[in-house]
Amino acid sequence: MTRRTDWAEDGFAASGAPRGRGTGGGDDSAADGDAAYGDTTGGGGPRHGGGARAGGSRDGGPRGGRGRRRRTFGEAAAEDGGDSSSSRAEREEPPADPVERARAICLRLLTGTPRTRKQLADALRKREIPDEAAEEVLSRFEEVGLIDDSAFADAWVESRHHGRGLARRALARELRTKGVDPTLIDAAVSRLDSEQEEATARELVVRKLRATRGLDRDKRLRRLAGMLARKGYPEGLALRVVRQALEEEGEDTEFLGGEGV
């Protein structure tokens, strides 16, 4: 007999988790964390930093303020990976019914931080929830908006681009590891146009430029271009942005004419 699943909305409200279109948990979509969707300019982050020096962080992110910087949506989801919430869920005595167990596990995990459907499905499989019960709960949660991979992807792109300065290629790679459907990934990263991507690349180079002063020209090039490459920027864009930044400082960039990064 099919079990009624109209408990999802009522149970979720009772748990204190947010309703609505977000990916849940107050946050990696409108939400990953302390700014659900947002990131401050803490160096880039889909709450995913370390110590900052005057002139910028080690990866070209913005300087940290006093005290410990709060992690953004993407940072928390990427760093935590659900471990802390999963541990809390495992410490509590689970209900005997597999559907109720699946529901309780998902609610706890979503309260901790937003999750994709695949992340929750993996967590349920790890807890040995039967596939039928897992499918029932996950589908119901999607119906009521507690799981929304599209909103998750949009929030991830917003947070990780503005927080960590990641380019579209790097953002798409991260979302693939979260199990987001390729169509949703394409839609999310397409919100970043090439002009915005280039503007962010320039900001990253400007922040990193001061730390390279005093180095020889080739080392400056490798460091700046390498930083952009690690964040997913295409070689041509990275080379152009670095060339312009060095020219503004009076460096001779003729040598960059036909070289790759």
Secondary structure, 3 states (H helix, E strand, C coil): CCCCCCHHHHHHHHHCCCCCCCCCCCCCCCECCCCECCCCCCCCCCCCCCCCECCECCCCCCCCCCCCCCCCHHHHHHHHCCHHHHHHHHHCCCCCCHHHHHHHHHHHHHHHCCCCHHHHHHHHHHCCCCHHHHHHHHHHHHHCCCCCHHHHHHHHHHHHHHHHCCCHHHHHHHHHHCCCCHHHHHHHHCCCCHHHHHHHHHHHHHHHHHHHCCCCHHHHHHHHHHHHHHCCCCHHHHHHHHHHHHHHCCCCCHHHCCCCC
